[in-house]
Amino acid sequence: MIRRRAAQAPPSVDRDLVGEVTAEARARAGSWFPELDADGVDVRLLSSTARARCFLHRFELDDGRVRRPVMVKVRHSDPRLRRLDRFQGRPVLNPERTMSDEETARREYDGLCAIVDALGQPDDRFGLLRPLAWLPERSAIVMDVVDQPTLRQRLLETSRARRSRHPVMAESAWCNAGRWLRVFHDHPLGLDLPSRTSSRDQVVDLYQAYGEFLGQRTGAASSGVRLDHRRIDLIAQALPSELPLAPGHGDFVANNMFADPTGRVTGFDPLPRWRVPRYQDLGTLTVGIRVLPVQAATQGLALAQDDLARYETALWRGYFGSEPVPLAAVRAYQLLVLLDKWSDLVSKRIPHGVVRPRLHELRVQVASRHFRSEVNRLVTALTDS
């Protein structure tokens, strides 16, 4: 697995976890990988990485002829490994999870199983990351390793900020990502998920809450952000009174989808906790690529705007297929996701050190100028057309 944040110091590995994974792998190696000799498999821990919400341990199964990797993802809730909110009670689209680590790992395992069930066999559009085992006492999942770059890595290869810039990405990866999401949304998960942000009125309330929060924390209200009550009311008319809902992926970002050179995609890291507007996952991916750190630091110059617009269009084409794209509604929800990401940016703090927190504050100030520009771009598209 490849995650979106830089690795922390490698965690100390629980010997009991290694022993449990080894026993599970030796017992099930033949079903996981039929090409392995199940009676002679050696299991080795190759590497360990700490992330904000999980530990990742890469193991290798070796029968002397064939080697196959597996990843063990262990959920944790260690607050020392993640950035904390400095402002309590800020508006959020996705509240911090309150499930236990075991429940969270189980929910992700169920999500991975649902993806495999929905997609069936891999084809030229979709790959599969198989969940191989569930270790409840360890809050852990054993899963396949996909040795491909993520969609985010593919995109960053096209950045003008790179010395060796690659050609523009093929649109097929984005179209396939849209189709993958539609399959995920339409598949019955068998989970009783509560609804979240299901009406236009709730969206309006969030617009106003984000506007007030950002105005207080960044001076956005007096610095050119075109988001007043009149425009909020006008933007909201793009949304139906009751929003179409689907099981939310939980973190549908470009770093949670692998993409091979042909545009074939493999989605992972599902954590369905609510039924959310279908536009939310679409907005999370498309807004995310427009506010990547390199894009924010260069004020939108690193990645060509025309290219990003084409990728958005391809994603929507993949998701909606022959249906008309509800463009205004999608953009209205993009605005909500953008405001949420901006609020998260200005709220997070680095808890340790002196220099790093100061550098973080400087980056936030620079990035906020880009966020402000993106907000105005969407507001203009929604109100001045």
N, C-alpha and C positions, 0 to 999 in steps of 0.2 A: 504494500500500500504506500502511496505517496500523499503526504498531507500538505496543507497550504502554509504552515508556519515552519520556521527554521527549528532544527532539533535543539532540545535542551541537552544537558549533560546526560550520558547514558545512565539508565536506572540500574540499581543493583537487582540482579535477577533472583527471584525466589527459587531455591533448589527444588522445592516441592512442585512448583509450577513446571519446571523442566522435566521432572520425573513423570508428572501426569501427562504432559504433552508427549513424552517419549512412549509411555505405555499406550496412549490412544493411537499414536501413529503406527506403532508396531502391530497393534490389533487390527487396524483398518487400512493399512497401506495398500493392500490389494484392491479394495473397493475404491479408494481415492485415485489410485494410479495403477490400472491393470497391468501396465508394462513392467512394474516392479516385482521382484521376487519377494513376496511378503514374508517368507520365512527367514530371510537374511538381511533385513533392513537395519542399517545403522542410522541413528537420529542424532544430529548435531545442531547446537545453537550457534548461528553465525554472527548475529548482531542484535543489538537492542537500542531502542530510541525512545525518549520521553517526549510526549506531546501534551498539549494543554488539557486534554480530556482522556488520554489513553496512553498506554505503553505498547510499543510495537516490537515484537520479537520475531526475527526471521530464522527459521529452522531449515535444515536440509535433510531429505531422506535419500539414503544411498545404499543400493544393494550390491555395489561393486561393479556394476555395469552401467546402471542408469541412476542419475541424480534428479531429484525433483524438490523444488522449494515449496514451503508453506509459510504463511504468516499467522502469527498468533496475536490478536488484538485484545488487550486487557483494559477494560474501562476503569478509570479512577476519578476521584473527586478532590484531588490535592490542590488547594487554593494557591499554593506556592508556585505552581506551574502555569498559571494563567493570569492575564491582566484583570484587574478589578475595576469596578465602576466607582468613580469618585462621587457621582451624583445619584442619590437614592431616589426612586420613584420616577425616573425618566420614562417617557413613552417607549414601548417596544412592540414589535410585531411578534417576535418569538421569545417569550419569557425564558429565563434560565430553567433548565430542566430540574424537576424535583424528584424524579424517579431515582431509585437506588442504582448503584453501578450494575448490580445483577439484572435488574429490570431493564436498564438501558441496553446492556449487551444482548439480552433476550429479544428486545424490540428490534435491534439492528439485525440480529440473526433471522428473525421472522421476515424482515424487509428483504434481506438477501434471498431467502427462500421464495418469497413472492415474485421477485424479479426473475429468478430461474423458471418458476412455474409459468409466468406470463410470457416469457420470450421463447421458451422451449429450447430448441437447439441453436447454437451459434450460427450466424450466417454472414453474408458480406456486409451487413449493416451493423450488427450487434455482436459483441463478444459477451462472455459470461464470466463473472467472478463467483465461483461456487463456494457456499458456506459448507465446510467439511465436517465440523463438529462444534458442539456447544458445551462449554465447561462451566456449569452454573456456579460451583463453589469458588471459581476463580474469576467470575464475571468476564469470561473470555470466549472468544470465537476463534476457531481454526479455519483458515480460508486459503483459497488459491492466491498465488502471486501472479500479477500481470506485469510483465517487463515491457511496458510501453510508456512513453511520456504522457502526461496529462494534457487535456485540452488547453489548460492555461500555459503549460510549457510550450506547446506548439504555437500558441498565439504570441508568446513573448519572443519566439525566434524571429518573428517578423518586425520586431521593434526597431525603429530608427535609431534608438539609443545603443544598439549593439554594433560592434565593429564589423562583425560578419553577419549581415542581415540575410535571412532566408527569403525566398519568394513569398508572396501573399498566400495565405492558407486556402486550401480547397473548401468550397462552401459545403461539400458533402458531409463533412464532420458535424457542422452545425445543423444541417437538415436532419441528419441521423439522430443528433442529440434531441431535437424537437420531437421526432417520432418516438424515441425511447421514452421520453417523459410522458407522452400521450398514452403509450402502452401501460406505463406505471400508474398513471392517474386512473385509467379505465379498468384496471384489474381489481377484482374484489379481494381485499386483504384479509377479510375475516376478523377484523379488529373493530371494536366499538369505540370509535374515535370521536371525541367531542368536537363541535364546530367552533371556529375562531374567525372573527372579522367576516361575518356572513352577510352583512347588509351595507348598503350605500351610506346610511347614517353613521355607522360605526367608522367607516373610512373617513367621513367628514370630521368626526370627532378626533381622529388620529391626525389628520392634516393640521387641525388647529392646535393640538397638543404639541406636535413636532415644531410648528411655527413658533409657538411661545417658548419652548425649550431652547431652540436654536437662537432665537432672538436674545434670550437672556445670556446664553453662554458664548455666543460668537459675534453678537452685534449684527446678525444677519438681517434683522428687521429694518435696520437703518443703513444697510450697506448694499442695497440694490437687489435684494431678493424679491421677485415679483410674486408674492404669495399673500394676498390680502383676502378678506372675507368674500369680496365680490368674485375674485378669481377662483377661490375654493368652491364656491357654489357653482360656478360655470364648469369647472373641471369635473365636479361630482356628477354632473348631468350625463357624462360619458359612460357612467356605470349604471347597470340595472339596479333596481331597488333591492332585489335579492340576488346575491352573487352566486354564480355556479361554483359548487364546491367539489373537491376531490381530496383523497389522502395526500397530504403534503410530504414531499421527500424529506424535508427537514434541513437540508443544506445543499441545495442544487446549485453548486458553483463549479467553475471550470476546473478546479483542482480535484473535484470528485468524479471525474470522468476521464478515462484513458482514451487516447485516440491514436490509431496507427496511421501510417503514411497514406493509406487508401481512403481514410475518412471513417473507417469502422470504429465505433465507440463502445466502451464498456463502462457502465455506470456502477457506482458503489457508494458506500457510506450512507445508506438510507436510515432515517430515524423518524418514521411516521408517528407523530404524537397527536395531530389534529387533522380535521378536515378543513382545508383552507381554500380561498378562492383560487381557481385554476391559474389565474394570472400571476399568483405570487411566485411560484417556482420559475416561471418564465421571466419575471422581473428580477428575481435574485440572480439568475445567470447573466442576463443582458446588462443590468446595471453594474454587476460585479466586474465585467470586463472593461467598462468605461471608467471605473474608478480604481483600477489596479494601482498599487503604489507608484510604479514607474510612470503611469499616465498622470496621476495626480502631481507627482514631483515635477513633471515637464509641462504641466498645465495643458494636457491633452495633445501634446505634440508627438509622443513616442509612437503611438499607434494611430494610423490614419483614420480619420473620422468616416470617410467613405467606406473603408473596409469594415469598420465596426457596424455601420448601418447595413451593409450587405450580409454580414453574419447574423444580425438580428432578423433580417427578412428571411434568410434561409431557415433559421430556427422556427420562426412562426409558420413558414410553409410546411416544415416537417410536422409541427404539432397539429395544425388545423387542417392539413391536407386539402381536400376539395371544398371545405367549408369557407365561407368568407371570414377573413381575419377581423375581429373586432378591435381595430387599431386604436381607436380613441380610448377604449376601456383598458387595453393593454398598457398604453402610455400613462393613463391615469394611475394605474397600479405601479408602474415603474417609478413614478414620482413618489409614491408612498414608500417603496423599498429604498429609494435614494435618500429620502429624509431619515429613514431608520438607520441606514448605514452611516450617514453623516453624524447623527446623534450618538451612535455607538463610538465613532472615531473620537469625538471631543470628550466623551465621558470616560474612556478607558485611561488608566494610569499605569505606569511602571512602578512597582512598589519599592525597588531597591536601587541603591547607588545615588550618585549626584549628577554625573555627566549624562548618563543615558536618559533619565527623565527630562533633562533640559533639551537634549537633542530631539526627544519625542515631541515635546511641546512645539519646537520649531517646525518639525514635519507636519504637525497638526495644523499649524497656521498656514503653511504653504498649501497643504491638501485642501483646506477649507475654501481657499479661493477657487480651486477647481470644482469642488462640490457646488459652490454657489453658482458657478457658470453652468454646470449641468442642470441644476434646478431651474434656472432661467431658460435654458434650452427647451426643457420639457414643458414648462409653463407656457412659453411662447407657442410651441407646437399645438398645445391644447386650447389656447384661448384666442390666438390671433389668426387662425386659419379660417 
